[in-house]
Amino acid sequence: MAVKVQIPTPMRPHTGNLPTVDVSAATAGEALRELCKLHPAMEQRLFDNGQLRRFVNIFINDEDIRYLENLDTKIKDSDDLAIIPAVAGG
């Protein structure tokens, strides 16, 4: 499936400043792994020991994958996958 991955501004230097990256995948996890193959610097920003980092939120068409099937969430052609890093402050 062709999926458009939305890259947040702070992570764009690791994708050659691209705001979106097109990948082919059947699940959210496959899409993120394909993104990391195309742009290896993204791996350490998204994953820690193969697990999605806690502060990284992934949305498919505005739906948080944590409330779906997490990285196994199926995606369809033309879905949008957005990477949203959590922001904290005090």
Secondary structure by P-SEA (a helix, b strand, c coil): cbbbbbbccccccccccccbbbbbcccaaaaaaaaaaacccccccccccccccccbbbbcccccccccccccccccccbbbbbbbbbbcc
